[in-house]
Amino acid sequence: MPSRQHESVKNILNKAVQPLKDKGRIPEIHHMRHLLELGTFFYLLPWGVHHKQIKIKIKGSMFTQINADLLVPSDADKEKVLLYFHGGGYTIGSVNSHRSLVGKIAKKAGIIALLPDYRKAPENPFPAALEDAYSCYCSLLDRGKAPENIIFAGDSAGGGLAFSLALKLKDLGEPLPGAIIGLSPWVDLTGSGESVIKNADKDPLIDLQKMRYWASMYASHENLESPYVSALYGNFENFPPSLIQVSKDEMLYDDGLRLYEKINRQSHNAHIQTWDGLIHWWHLFQKLIPEANEAVELIVDFIKEIYQKKSML
């Protein structure tokens, strides 16, 4: 049963978004971006985590660069990296909205984290986000980080981006990361999962109208069933170990479940952790609700287990 703190957050969010749902309106993208920045403004980095903004040059471009946060806990093993892609439907979200959560994971896991501010739709539709993600991974390799010591992670659209990046690397014959973590990953932009309809009234932060709008803005002219847009449609043979966390009350529950089942059929190394009654993006409220802290602890356990197995080989 969800905690009292979770239910309080859910009620506040429901009251905030219900007028828009009743009118069938989708807020302007720039308004949503500002609201998210404002809502996470006081989510500070954990004590002892140092923050440095760096520039990542986009491969294949002479001039394009993106900003990224390098988060370094004071006692971190700097050879091990969490490459984390923030969520937000490929249209909202930033390093600011996710810095606190990613810093917490990095500190507890004792590793550093790279959190890129990848380009977003509608200004920069597909393949911009994937190009940025690929460039960030290549930059880590160029800095001498071993592929097996890099873990991809992301929430919602960022989770989908993490899996799509790994599929692209596999197709290119390039080294894969040590593991992948998807927190309520959005991996099917066609919206074909049953939970998209079943849980439509249970999830205040996401709805079908928004999902279709975001998907069309991001994919642009690309086929929604392309694995680089919707990772669920990829081939997961010889895929890295994967962890998926999802709530059964989320619209994206079936995205996470079907992804887990497909990876397990083809590579036999996927793990899924489920909760009952939680809203989408519950991880982002780790300052407020205990379920988010529980999820973070399980993420850290998975990361440590991955590195422990690597060290024994």
PyMOL commands that set and color helices and strands:
alter all, ss='L'
color gray80, all
select helices_A, chain A and resi 4-22+29-39+95-109+128-142+147-149+157-172+194-198+208-219+231-233+253-267+282-285+290-312
alter helices_A, ss='H'
color red, helices_A
select strands_A, chain A and resi 49-57+65-73+77-85+111-116+150-155+179-183+242-247+270-275
alter strands_A, ss='S'
color yellow, strands_A
deselect
rebuild
show_as cartoon
